[in-house]
Amino acid sequence: MMHFIELIKTIKERREALQVTQEELAELSGVGLRTLKQFESGKGNPTLKTLHKLSDVLGMEICLRIKNITHSI
């Protein structure tokens, strides 16, 4: 859950830094305004496709990494 909160914060801060309103981001990304508002308030559960659309408009990209897993034997 903590990673999701950081993701929300990062996208919202980037949007604000670019001085893009929620309405503008919704229109430019093709994501519904209600969906965007729910996401930024922490109530939504966006798909990876939605996150990609939002981040792409904001000049960001989503990266997946393989976790560094250590096993104790």
Beta strands, then each sheet from edge to edge (+ up, - down):
end
